[in-house]
Amino acid sequence: MNPSLHSERNRAESLWSVIEVALFLNASRDAIYKLVERKQIPHIRLGRKIVFDPVRIRKWLEAHAIEAA
């Protein structure tokens, strides 16, 4: 197998679904779809399918964290 194709395949397999992001964020699927619709959460569209890069989701979450005083 071509090494670059293999790494692309591994990356695609590591993407999260809407349900996985909802579980990670302890949110509903509807809430995730609303964030996607409003372009407020990093996501990737593959045709009609919406997937998420876990690394980008963690960075997004960190960027939205509010530190206690």
Buried (B, 14 or more C-beta within 10 A) or exposed (E): EEEEEEEEEEEEEEBBBBEBBBEBBEBEEEBBBEBBEEEEBBBEEEEEEBBBBEEBBEEBEEEEEEEEE
